[in-house]
């Protein structure tokens, strides 16, 4: 999960993730910025000014990514400061 995926650091992160063969998801403030990040390799982008990006992320990843396992909310600190973690079954 890369916040500000169309920024200078965000675009570098998207490209590095792609180079590593991994999948990146980004947030941005407009569809134009989301499209730009996707053109660089982001799998999906979410407009943080419209809707609930954390909920959309969980849907896009079939629930594999969640803001620390909490129910997505509009609480800024909970969804923007707490790290996103990968939830995988323990074998």
Secondary structure, DSSP 8 states (H G I E B T S, - for coil): -BTTTTSHHHHHHHHHHHHTT---EEEESSHHHHHHHHHHT-SEEEETTSS-HHHHHHHHTTT-EESTTS---S-HHHHHTS--EE-----
